[in-house]
Amino acid sequence: MLCRSSVAVSRNGNLRPENIGQNALAIIANFCFSVFVIGLMIFTIIAVTFKIQDPFFHPSSKITNFLSDNVVRIGDDYPTADQSAFAALINLTGVAFEEEEANAVSENSDCGVNDPIKCRDSDVFHLLMRAAIEKFKDVQFHRFGKPVRGENDSSCHMAWRFRAKDGDAAALKKDYRSFSLVRSENCTLSVVGIGGYHSGGNARMKRGKGKGKEKEKESTESGETGNDAVQLIESEGSFSSGKYLIYSGGGDRCKSMKQYLWSFTCMLGEAQFLNRTLVMDLSMCLSKAYSSSGVDEEGKDFRFYFDFEHLKDSASVIDQAEFWPGWKKWQQKDGLTLHLVEDVRVAPMKLVDVKDSLIMRKFGSVEPDNYWCRVCEGETESVIRRPWGMIWKSRRLLDIASSITARMKWDFDAVHVERGERVRNKKLWPNLDRDTSPKSLLATLKSKIQEGREVYIATDEEETSFFDPLKAKYSTHFLDDHMDLWDVNSDWYYETAKLNNGNAVEFDGYMRTSVDSEVFIRGKKQIETFNDLTKDCKYGTNAC
């Protein structure tokens, strides 16, 4: 009876002709609402799981990892193990040419057949590299220097460092050769000849045998070690017609290198956005975290740590020490004007139409609101792009790393063991001390690295004898095994002292970790402390 009654109700109610239209509309409405809800759920799932590639949209906790995984790998962190090894080795795939462009490059269509070859041009540089790599197939190239003008307008000289692929010698050798080029009527350049061993004398570093002021200056055109000399003001006209940006004051000085780079790239990004020359301070303060004295150390040079030549080639920059004398000399004479900005909330977009010669951002004394990176926060994040590709490690530090890897014949595995202050903080890292003990390391590495392999251990453990038990299974190597690469008789010592007015430069803590990390990424296998050796979180308990 109940079923029949219900059917009767159905027949007498919902199925009446006058209700069919209303029922149809209700069904359509319910269907549309269901589609909307399902679509909303799909969109929500995508929004939650999608990983944004732009690092500036990541939370601040991710910025640190981003800094250490980019072009300049700072010494505080090591790159992840999936990055390719042998980053400094050069082969055909590393030269930016398509297959059909292997032996020639095209210039602008308005060139003259007999015009001088612009050896410093990037296309010419790539052409010469390609030609050298194709000609000397039995050589393992490490790094090419920038080419310079040769003995005439159709010749370029270029230097490089190399080792024989099948040779037993571990040390890198140097060569510099002359390249002969021809230009066709369609403005295509081709390499028609490469000179003999050491035929490119103009690319050779000029070095005297005396001391102090008696030493000959390295050629500013030298392609072998690079030209990171401070760029001089060419003329009054070029200086006075320029537009400049400078940051003054602030709380970034003597902070960690991570913070320095995060703020510096913001400043550099703004200068590029405004199409202005960046007035930068080559003088740096080294944080006490990296100094042997345990205190902040002023008087360091940007060029000790980073490739200033590459920065000059990539962006318009000038050192403050060179800029201010020119400003004082020609400011009143040429009517140069200053636009002062004292509020970090003034976005770069509001400065685009400023006509003054110099824009000076002046930062206060209250931290953290006086950090340079504040300029790139908020709405500016989507406008200013930090030009990480312009910040490279110093070639001098890379040369040390390359010499170390060469001594291991480029065939080794690398282990990064972080201990230091962390092992004493059991609250944040309860298992680190045990997991990085020699006994635990041997047990963990047994399944990761083949017995008998060359193993480079990058570590902050002060006593390397701590790892002596590993010698029973592996041939271990440490940074301090290669101190001759930065002692008083080394190229590094000579070149950094020359930058420092003849005074010796300490191979400080940041340089050590910078070289350590560079050698680490060149290992065939790369074993990290966190994730590989211990389950503790890198930044402490519950901070993975």
Buried (B, 14 or more C-beta within 10 A) or exposed (E): EEEEEEEEEEEEEEEEEEEEEEEEEEEEEEEEEEEEEEEEEEEEEEEEEEEEEEBBEBEEEEBBBBBBBBEBBBBBBBBEBEBEBBBBBBEEEEBEBEEEBBBBBBBEEEBEEEEEBBBBBEBBBBBBBBBBBEEBEEBBBBBBBBBBBBBEEBBBBBBBBBBEEEEEEBEBBBBBBBBBBBBEEEBBBBBEEBBEEBBBBBBBBBBEEEEEEEBEEBBEBBBBBBBBBEBEBEEEEEBBEBBBBBBBBBBBBBBBBBBBBBBBBBBBBBBBBBEBBBBBBBBBBBBBBBBEEEEBBEEBBBBBBBBBBBBBBBBBBBBBEBBEEBBEBBBEEEEBEEBEBEEBEEBBEEBEEBEBBBBBBBBEEEEEEBBBBBBBBEEBBEEBBBBBEBBBBBBBBBBBBBBBBBBBEBEBBBBBBBBEEBBEBEEBBBBBBEBBBBEBBBEBBEEEBEEEBBBBBBBBBEEBEBBEBBEEBBEBBBBEEBEEBBEEEBBBBEBBBBBBEEEEBBBBBBBBBBBBBBBBBBBBBBBBBBBBBBEBBBEEEEEE
